Amino acid sequence: MNRTHMSLYYLCTYLLLGGFVLLFFPAGGLKLFFATGDYGTVFPRVAGMLLAGLGMFIVAIIYTRSEALYPTTLVVRTFFLACLAAFYWMTNDPLFLVLLGIVGFGFVLTLTSYLLDRKHQA
């Protein structure tokens, strides 16, 4: 599961970076993600806190090499992708397309790595 393990570095990087940017620089973070909606200053900080927290959890998965949790990262991101698509459909805010791209790329990276690792083990 070495490829899958390595793919999780992308996941923890965007969660931690994006989370801390939104937590400490909400207006700049939203501009960085091309947001056009008005989200105030507290909601992006809460989102940043949650993203950073998820990032810390992924760091723990990487550190402990918890291979049993690798598929769970795919299931969670499938849920996130569906929600982000729905949010874009409801708002037409480019923010959600950017997030779909970031999360979608990581999803494809991890899924491809996971399938290749499983094939190699068989």
C-alpha positions as CSV (number, residue, x, y, z in Angstrom):
1,M,0.0,0.0,0.0
2,N,3.0,2.3,-0.5
3,R,1.4,4.3,-3.4
4,T,-1.8,4.8,-1.4
5,H,0.3,5.9,1.6
6,M,2.1,8.5,-0.5
7,S,-1.1,9.8,-2.1
8,L,-2.3,10.7,1.4
9,Y,0.4,13.4,1.6
10,Y,-1.5,15.4,-1.0
11,L,-4.7,15.1,1.1
12,C,-3.1,16.2,4.4
13,T,-1.3,19.0,2.6
14,Y,-4.4,20.6,1.2
15,L,-6.4,20.0,4.3
16,L,-3.8,21.6,6.6
17,L,-2.8,24.5,4.3
18,G,-6.4,25.3,3.3
19,G,-7.6,24.9,6.8
20,F,-5.0,27.2,8.4
21,V,-5.4,29.8,5.6
22,L,-9.2,29.9,6.2
23,L,-8.8,29.9,10.0
24,F,-6.3,32.8,10.1
25,F,-7.0,34.6,6.8
26,P,-10.6,34.0,5.9
27,A,-11.0,36.8,3.4
28,G,-7.8,36.0,1.6
29,G,-8.5,32.3,1.7
30,L,-11.9,32.8,0.1
31,K,-10.3,35.1,-2.6
32,L,-7.7,32.4,-3.2
33,F,-10.5,29.9,-3.8
34,F,-12.4,32.3,-6.2
35,A,-15.4,32.6,-3.8
36,T,-18.0,35.1,-5.0
37,G,-20.5,34.6,-2.1
38,D,-20.5,36.4,1.2
39,Y,-19.6,34.0,4.0
40,G,-18.7,36.5,6.7
41,T,-15.6,35.9,8.8
42,V,-16.7,33.3,11.3
43,F,-18.0,30.6,8.9
44,P,-14.7,30.4,6.9
45,R,-12.8,30.2,10.2
46,V,-15.1,27.3,11.4
47,A,-14.5,25.6,8.0
48,G,-10.8,26.1,8.4
49,M,-10.8,24.6,11.9
50,L,-12.6,21.5,10.6
51,L,-10.3,21.2,7.6
52,A,-7.2,21.5,9.8
53,G,-8.6,19.0,12.2
54,L,-9.3,16.5,9.4
55,G,-5.7,17.2,8.1
56,M,-4.3,16.3,11.6
57,F,-6.3,13.0,11.5
58,I,-4.8,12.2,8.0
59,V,-1.3,12.9,9.4
60,A,-2.1,10.3,12.1
61,I,-3.2,7.8,9.5
62,I,0.0,8.4,7.5
63,Y,2.2,8.3,10.6
64,T,0.7,5.0,11.9
65,R,0.3,3.5,8.4
66,S,-3.3,2.6,9.2
67,E,-3.9,0.8,6.0
68,A,-7.4,-0.3,7.2
69,L,-8.4,3.4,7.1
70,Y,-7.2,4.1,3.5
71,P,-10.6,3.1,1.9
72,T,-12.4,5.3,4.4
73,T,-10.6,8.3,3.1
74,L,-12.1,7.5,-0.3
75,V,-15.6,7.0,1.1
76,V,-15.4,10.3,3.0
77,R,-14.2,12.2,-0.1
78,T,-17.0,10.6,-2.2
79,F,-19.4,12.2,0.2
80,F,-17.5,15.5,0.1
81,L,-17.6,15.5,-3.7
82,A,-21.3,14.9,-3.8
83,C,-21.9,17.8,-1.3
84,L,-19.6,20.2,-3.1
85,A,-21.3,19.5,-6.4
86,A,-24.7,20.1,-4.8
87,F,-23.4,23.3,-3.2
88,Y,-22.2,24.5,-6.6
89,W,-25.5,23.7,-8.1
90,M,-27.3,25.7,-5.4
91,T,-25.0,28.7,-5.5
92,N,-23.1,28.8,-8.8
93,D,-20.1,30.0,-6.7
94,P,-16.8,29.1,-8.3
95,L,-15.5,28.3,-4.8
96,F,-17.2,25.0,-5.0
97,L,-15.7,24.2,-8.5
98,V,-12.2,24.9,-7.1
99,L,-12.8,22.7,-4.1
100,L,-14.3,20.0,-6.4
101,G,-11.1,20.1,-8.4
102,I,-8.8,19.9,-5.4
103,V,-10.7,17.1,-3.7
104,G,-11.4,15.3,-7.0
105,F,-7.8,15.3,-8.0
106,G,-6.8,13.8,-4.6
107,F,-9.6,11.3,-4.8
108,V,-8.5,10.1,-8.2
109,L,-4.9,10.0,-7.0
110,T,-5.7,7.9,-4.0
111,L,-8.2,5.6,-5.8
112,T,-5.7,4.9,-8.6
113,S,-3.0,4.3,-6.0
114,Y,-5.2,2.0,-3.9
115,L,-6.3,-0.1,-6.9
116,L,-2.7,-0.4,-8.2
117,D,-1.5,-1.4,-4.7
118,R,-4.2,-4.0,-4.3
119,K,-3.4,-5.4,-7.8
120,H,0.3,-5.6,-6.8
121,Q,-0.5,-7.4,-3.6
122,A,-2.6,-10.1,-5.4
